[in-house]
Amino acid sequence: MYFAALLARTEDGWEASDTELDNVETLTDLVDLAREAAIDDDTVVAFIEQEDAWFGVIRVDGEEDPRVFLSHAAAAAKSSYGAMLTDELLGRDEDDMTDLDSLDLDGTEDGEPESDANDDDIHHNHPNDSTVSGADTLLPPAGPLGDAGLLADLGVGERDLLALDGDALATIADALGCTEVLEAVR
C-alpha cells in the first residue's frame, strides 16, 4: 500500500494534499501534479511511501528540474512507483528494461550458472561508479539513491535524510514544520 502526499510551500507555511497516483506513469506526470499544487511557483515536496519498505521524496522548485531521493532503491524498484523513480535516477530507457527482463532475480542471465563468489567479491552497484559495466549498471543499489541534499535548505540535511527509517515522512514533516498538515491528509 502506498501513501503519497504533496506539500506546497506558501507564505503562511505548508499546504498538504493527498495525492492520487492512479494516473501517474512517469516522473513527468508526478512533477506536473506537483507544479499544479504549487503556489506562485514556490517549492512543492512530494512524498511517496510504501509500507515502511522505502520512501521517496521529490522536490519541485518552479520550472527547475525535479530533485529525487529514494531511501532504498532496490526495494523501491520492486514496486511500480518506486521502479518509475529508480528508472529515472539510473537513466534507464525502454531498451534497458528489455535487457533486464532476461535476467533472473539473482542478476544472472537465464540459464547462466550462478557464480560461487563470496560477499567480498560482490560488486555493489552505484550509478556513479565507472567500474561497473554491462547490465550491472542497470541494477539499483541496495540503499539510498538520488539527491540526499534536496531538503538541506528546508532543515533536513543529507546526513539526517540518509539516517531515516521507519516513519521517515513524519520526521521530515516535523523538520519542515508541517506535521499537522501532513497528518491531516494521512
C-alpha positions in Angstrom: 0.0 0.0 0.0 1.3 3.4 -0.9 0.9 6.7 0.8 1.5 9.8 -1.3 1.2 13.5 -0.5 2.1 16.9 -1.9 3.3 19.7 0.4 3.2 23.1 -1.2 5.1 25.9 0.5 3.1 29.1 0.9 3.7 32.5 2.6 1.8 31.1 5.6 3.6 27.7 5.8 2.8 24.5 4.1 -0.4 23.2 2.5 -0.8 19.5 2.1 -2.9 17.4 -0.2 -3.4 13.7 -0.5 -2.1 12.6 -3.9 -3.8 10.0 -6.0 -1.2 8.2 -8.2 -3.6 6.3 -10.4 -2.8 8.5 -13.5 0.9 8.8 -12.7 3.0 6.7 -15.0 6.2 8.8 -15.2 8.2 11.2 -13.2 7.0 13.9 -15.5 3.4 13.1 -14.6 4.3 13.4 -10.9 6.1 16.7 -11.5 3.1 18.0 -13.4 0.9 17.2 -10.4 3.4 19.0 -8.1 3.5 22.1 -10.3 -0.3 22.2 -10.3 -0.2 22.2 -6.5 2.4 25.0 -6.3 1.5 28.4 -5.0 3.3 31.1 -7.1 5.9 28.6 -8.4 7.2 28.0 -4.9 8.6 24.8 -3.6 6.5 21.6 -3.7 7.7 18.4 -2.0 6.0 15.1 -3.0 6.3 12.1 -0.7 5.7 8.5 -1.7 6.0 5.8 0.9 5.3 2.1 0.6 4.6 0.4 4.0 7.9 1.4 5.6 9.8 -0.6 2.9 11.0 2.6 1.2 10.2 6.2 0.8 10.8 8.7 -2.0 11.0 12.5 -1.9 10.6 14.6 -5.0 11.2 18.3 -4.8 10.0 20.7 -7.5 11.0 24.3 -7.5 9.2 26.2 -10.2 10.3 25.2 -13.6 13.6 23.8 -12.4 14.4 20.1 -12.9 13.0 17.9 -10.1 15.3 16.6 -7.5 14.6 13.0 -6.3 15.7 10.8 -3.4 14.9 7.2 -2.7 15.6 5.7 0.7 16.2 2.1 -0.7 16.5 1.8 -4.4 16.5 -2.0 -4.6 13.3 -2.2 -2.6 11.7 0.6 -4.4 12.5 -1.0 -7.8 10.2 -3.9 -6.9 7.1 -1.6 -6.9 5.6 0.3 -9.7 6.0 3.8 -8.4 9.4 3.1 -6.9 10.6 1.5 -10.2 9.4 4.6 -12.1 11.7 6.8 -9.8 14.6 4.3 -9.8 14.5 4.1 -13.6 14.6 7.9 -13.9 17.5 8.1 -11.4 19.5 5.4 -13.2 18.8 6.9 -16.6 17.1 3.7 -17.8 15.2 3.7 -21.1 12.9 1.2 -22.8 15.9 -0.8 -24.3 17.4 -1.1 -20.8 14.2 -2.6 -19.5 14.3 -5.3 -22.2 17.8 -6.2 -21.1 16.7 -6.6 -17.5 13.8 -8.8 -18.5 16.3 -11.5 -19.5 17.8 -11.5 -16.0 16.8 -13.8 -13.2 16.1 -12.1 -9.8 19.6 -13.0 -8.8 21.1 -10.9 -11.7 22.2 -13.8 -13.8 21.1 -14.3 -17.4 18.6 -17.1 -18.0 20.4 -20.4 -18.0 23.7 -19.0 -16.8 25.1 -20.7 -13.7 25.4 -18.7 -10.5 29.0 -17.9 -9.5 30.5 -19.1 -6.3 31.7 -15.6 -5.4 31.7 -14.7 -1.7 30.3 -11.5 -0.3 33.7 -9.8 -0.5 33.8 -10.3 -4.3 30.3 -8.9 -5.0 30.5 -5.5 -6.6 27.8 -3.2 -5.1 26.4 -1.1 -7.9 26.2 2.6 -7.8 25.2 4.8 -10.7 28.3 7.0 -10.4 30.7 4.0 -10.2 32.6 4.0 -13.5 34.0 0.5 -12.9 30.6 -1.1 -13.3 29.8 -2.2 -16.9 27.1 -4.0 -18.9 23.8 -5.0 -17.3 25.2 -4.4 -13.8 24.8 -0.7 -14.3 21.1 -1.2 -14.6 20.6 -2.8 -11.2 19.6 -0.4 -8.4 21.8 -0.2 -5.3 20.7 -1.8 -2.1 20.5 1.5 -0.4 19.8 5.2 -1.0 19.8 6.7 -4.5 19.4 10.2 -5.7 19.9 13.7 -4.2 20.2 13.3 -0.4 20.7 17.0 -0.1 17.4 18.0 -1.7 15.9 19.2 1.7 19.0 20.7 3.3 17.8 24.3 3.0 14.5 23.2 4.5 16.0 21.8 7.6 16.7 18.1 6.7 20.4 17.7 5.9 21.9 15.0 3.8 23.1 13.0 6.9 19.7 13.3 8.5 17.9 12.1 5.5 20.2 9.1 5.0 19.7 8.1 8.6 15.9 7.9 8.4 14.0 4.7 8.6 10.6 3.7 9.9 8.2 6.6 9.7 10.6 8.8 7.9 7.9 11.1 6.4 6.7 12.1 9.9 10.3 13.0 10.8 10.7 15.1 7.6 7.3 16.8 8.1 8.4 17.6 11.7 11.6 19.2 10.4 9.7 21.2 7.8 7.2 22.3 10.5 4.2 20.8 8.8 3.4 17.7 10.8 -0.2 18.6 11.4 -1.0 19.4 7.7 0.7 16.1 6.6 -1.2 14.1 9.3 -4.5 15.7 8.2 -4.1 14.0 4.8 -2.9 10.7 6.1 
